[in-house]
Amino acid sequence: MSKVMWKPGTFLYPLPAVMVSCGTMEKSNIITVAWTGILNTNPALVYISVRPTRYSYNLIKEQGEFVINLTTEELAYATDWCGVKSGKDVDKFKTMHLTKQKANFVKCPMIEEAPVSVECKVKEIREFGTHNTFIAEVLAINADEKYIDKNGAFDISKCNLMAYSNGHYYSLGKKIGRFGFSVEKKKRANKNKGKFRK
């Protein structure tokens, strides 16, 4: 198998496509972000990378808070629209018929239609060039109860999450395994070998 070499770039896909809400309940905005992820477990740290020229950048920088809202196939249109329109010109909540939901620890509204909303407090801002990165501590995770199973676990397969890849949105496919499944298979195989030898 041969590979074609390209110049250095940001080809690390797929990525989550999330709607980040910021501001206050009275004056709020939504910015669509694909450059987001997990940095640490304890304390729970996440990040979002935003261009300083974006309207939401100063809202987040001044307030030091934001909410990461996971998106679904049903929210694909709103997710894209909130990424190409500026909050300077339009009320994104109103235009996209999204519902503001009061958060527990931050002043920013959560998006009620999102299956999961993560309340974040900015700890550090790192400047890199085209984008600056907000490193934030997770204060609370708010999950829609309709996606929580009988064991109290969040069933991600029920909410039709979507991802972003190289300029396009994709629905997430079926589950193909769980963490540690490769080791479990080996354990089963070893157990079976022992049974067959007897």
Secondary structure as UniProt FT lines:
FT   STRAND          15..16
FT   STRAND          18..23
FT   STRAND          28..33
FT   STRAND          36..40
FT   TURN            41..44
FT   STRAND          45..50
FT   TURN            52..53
FT   HELIX           55..63
FT   STRAND          65..70
FT   HELIX           73..75
FT   HELIX           76..84
FT   TURN            87..89
FT   HELIX           92..95
FT   TURN            96..97
FT   STRAND          100..101
FT   STRAND          110..111
FT   TURN            112..113
FT   STRAND          116..127
FT   STRAND          132..143
FT   HELIX           145..147
FT   TURN            150..151
FT   HELIX           156..158
FT   TURN            159..160
FT   STRAND          161..165
FT   TURN            166..167
FT   STRAND          168..171
FT   TURN            179..180
FT   HELIX           181..197
//
